[in-house]
């Protein structure tokens, strides 16, 4: 169960400045869907001595539940009996710095296209620094693409290396795109 979530947040967080603030405007945040989501690993790498090697893509899917933390713009993420509070980032994804160079991970332009935004400040995002079983301290970042999907990164720093994992979350409510119902579903998928 931890592999899919550990694949959740995957870009290089070489420098992260999280302007976390509960006073962040709730208007765009309220449009973000809550509920049960399937998560899938879409990429990642290990960097050691300045050399990046891709991680094998984990095709296993997990399920997480996202809910609003009462009285805040924070998100509660539940997986496998564990519950983590992710704090809203005042300037959206602009507060998270990553370097996807020479990887198959999303670049900022990709995220802007998927979220239909013109600035990373407009991409609603949440983050937390947490203890992850079997991994240690990790940085978890979650950002909103559209009403029914999120992207995320999990960044850990075991001795002498950095491990970055990227994930996508797609809300569970009905069948996913299939060849026979491609035009019957109005919710787009970013990957098949």
PLY file of the C-alpha trace (Angstrom):
ply
format ascii 1.0
element vertex 192
property float x
property float y
property float z
element edge 191
property int vertex1
property int vertex2
end_header
0.00 0.00 0.00
2.87 2.35 0.64
4.43 1.92 -2.80
1.64 3.73 -4.66
1.58 6.62 -2.21
5.33 6.81 -2.00
5.18 7.16 -5.74
2.80 10.02 -5.12
5.06 12.99 -5.07
7.79 12.80 -7.49
9.87 15.64 -8.62
13.14 16.90 -7.42
12.56 19.13 -4.50
16.05 20.51 -4.56
14.81 23.74 -3.09
11.38 24.02 -1.53
9.96 27.11 -0.02
6.47 26.32 1.10
4.50 29.42 1.90
2.03 27.37 3.90
-0.81 29.45 5.22
-4.27 28.64 6.51
-5.32 32.17 5.44
-5.06 31.15 1.78
-8.08 32.02 -0.33
-10.62 29.19 -0.13
-12.56 30.10 -3.28
-10.46 28.07 -5.75
-9.80 25.37 -3.15
-13.50 24.73 -2.69
-13.77 23.71 -6.35
-11.33 20.82 -5.76
-13.12 17.47 -5.50
-12.92 15.36 -2.38
-13.66 11.67 -2.01
-12.02 8.42 -3.09
-9.27 8.49 -5.71
-7.21 5.86 -7.50
-3.51 6.70 -7.43
-0.92 5.47 -9.89
2.81 5.96 -10.16
3.68 7.76 -13.39
7.43 8.18 -13.03
10.36 8.82 -10.79
14.11 8.71 -10.44
16.99 8.27 -8.04
19.76 10.87 -8.09
23.15 9.95 -6.66
26.39 11.87 -7.22
24.59 14.12 -9.72
23.48 11.18 -11.91
19.78 10.42 -12.37
18.49 6.92 -12.99
14.79 6.36 -13.72
12.67 4.28 -11.38
10.64 1.49 -12.87
7.01 2.52 -13.27
4.83 0.78 -10.73
1.56 -0.13 -12.46
-0.14 -1.13 -9.20
-2.95 1.20 -8.23
-3.91 2.25 -4.73
-6.90 4.05 -3.28
-6.79 7.16 -1.14
-9.47 9.31 0.40
-9.17 13.09 0.29
-11.27 15.29 2.57
-11.23 18.86 3.76
-9.72 19.57 7.15
-12.51 21.28 9.12
-12.23 25.06 9.28
-9.15 25.27 7.03
-8.13 25.06 3.38
-5.97 22.03 4.21
-6.56 18.50 2.91
-6.64 15.26 4.86
-5.19 12.33 2.93
-6.07 8.82 4.14
-4.38 5.65 2.89
-4.06 2.24 4.49
-5.36 3.44 7.84
-2.95 6.39 7.99
-4.14 9.98 7.92
-1.96 12.95 6.95
-2.81 16.65 6.88
-1.47 18.51 3.87
-1.24 22.28 4.33
-2.36 24.68 1.63
0.43 26.52 -0.16
-0.20 30.25 -0.23
1.26 30.77 -3.70
0.15 27.45 -5.11
2.66 25.25 -6.89
4.96 28.26 -7.37
6.24 27.52 -3.84
7.54 24.11 -4.89
10.74 24.07 -6.92
11.77 20.97 -8.85
14.11 20.09 -11.67
12.68 17.48 -14.08
15.63 17.83 -16.49
16.62 14.53 -18.12
13.61 12.70 -16.64
10.18 11.61 -17.80
8.55 13.71 -15.08
6.19 16.60 -15.62
7.72 19.99 -16.35
5.99 23.15 -15.16
4.59 23.76 -18.67
3.01 20.27 -18.63
1.31 20.98 -15.31
0.07 24.36 -16.52
-1.41 22.72 -19.63
-3.08 19.94 -17.62
-4.49 22.41 -15.10
-5.45 24.98 -17.78
-3.57 27.69 -15.87
-1.12 30.35 -16.99
0.90 30.57 -13.76
2.10 28.06 -11.16
0.68 30.41 -8.51
-2.76 29.57 -9.90
-2.24 25.80 -9.54
-3.81 24.96 -6.17
-1.35 22.93 -4.08
-0.81 21.43 -0.62
2.32 20.07 1.07
3.63 18.42 4.22
6.92 17.12 5.56
6.14 13.80 7.22
7.67 10.58 8.54
6.94 7.84 6.04
7.13 4.19 7.20
10.19 2.47 5.76
11.42 5.65 4.07
11.91 8.26 6.81
11.27 11.98 6.32
9.59 12.82 3.02
8.10 15.88 1.40
4.65 15.25 -0.01
3.16 17.74 -2.48
-0.32 17.48 -3.99
-1.66 19.78 -6.71
-5.01 20.08 -8.45
-5.35 19.55 -12.23
-9.12 19.83 -12.48
-12.29 18.96 -10.56
-11.59 15.21 -10.58
-7.82 14.75 -10.67
-4.62 15.67 -8.88
-0.92 15.26 -9.41
1.65 14.76 -6.73
5.28 14.28 -5.79
6.98 12.39 -3.00
10.58 13.37 -2.36
12.85 11.51 0.04
16.52 11.85 0.86
17.97 8.57 2.07
21.74 8.74 2.71
23.70 10.15 -0.24
20.79 10.25 -2.71
17.46 11.81 -3.58
14.45 9.73 -4.59
11.61 11.43 -6.44
8.28 9.82 -7.33
5.42 11.25 -9.37
1.78 10.19 -9.13
-1.64 10.97 -10.49
-4.94 10.75 -8.63
-8.19 10.14 -10.53
-11.53 10.33 -8.77
-13.61 7.16 -8.57
-17.09 7.64 -9.97
-17.96 5.41 -12.85
-16.04 3.69 -15.62
-12.78 5.07 -16.94
-12.39 5.72 -20.67
-12.65 2.63 -22.80
-12.75 2.29 -26.57
-16.47 1.52 -26.50
-17.45 4.44 -24.26
-14.90 7.07 -25.22
-17.56 9.61 -26.11
-19.88 8.78 -23.21
-17.59 10.12 -20.49
-17.11 13.85 -20.00
-14.24 13.59 -17.49
-10.86 13.67 -19.27
-7.99 11.42 -18.30
-4.42 12.62 -18.53
-3.00 9.20 -19.18
-4.45 5.89 -20.31
0 1
1 2
2 3
3 4
4 5
5 6
6 7
7 8
8 9
9 10
10 11
11 12
12 13
13 14
14 15
15 16
16 17
17 18
18 19
19 20
20 21
21 22
22 23
23 24
24 25
25 26
26 27
27 28
28 29
29 30
30 31
31 32
32 33
33 34
34 35
35 36
36 37
37 38
38 39
39 40
40 41
41 42
42 43
43 44
44 45
45 46
46 47
47 48
48 49
49 50
50 51
51 52
52 53
53 54
54 55
55 56
56 57
57 58
58 59
59 60
60 61
61 62
62 63
63 64
64 65
65 66
66 67
67 68
68 69
69 70
70 71
71 72
72 73
73 74
74 75
75 76
76 77
77 78
78 79
79 80
80 81
81 82
82 83
83 84
84 85
85 86
86 87
87 88
88 89
89 90
90 91
91 92
92 93
93 94
94 95
95 96
96 97
97 98
98 99
99 100
100 101
101 102
102 103
103 104
104 105
105 106
106 107
107 108
108 109
109 110
110 111
111 112
112 113
113 114
114 115
115 116
116 117
117 118
118 119
119 120
120 121
121 122
122 123
123 124
124 125
125 126
126 127
127 128
128 129
129 130
130 131
131 132
132 133
133 134
134 135
135 136
136 137
137 138
138 139
139 140
140 141
141 142
142 143
143 144
144 145
145 146
146 147
147 148
148 149
149 150
150 151
151 152
152 153
153 154
154 155
155 156
156 157
157 158
158 159
159 160
160 161
161 162
162 163
163 164
164 165
165 166
166 167
167 168
168 169
169 170
170 171
171 172
172 173
173 174
174 175
175 176
176 177
177 178
178 179
179 180
180 181
181 182
182 183
183 184
184 185
185 186
186 187
187 188
188 189
189 190
190 191
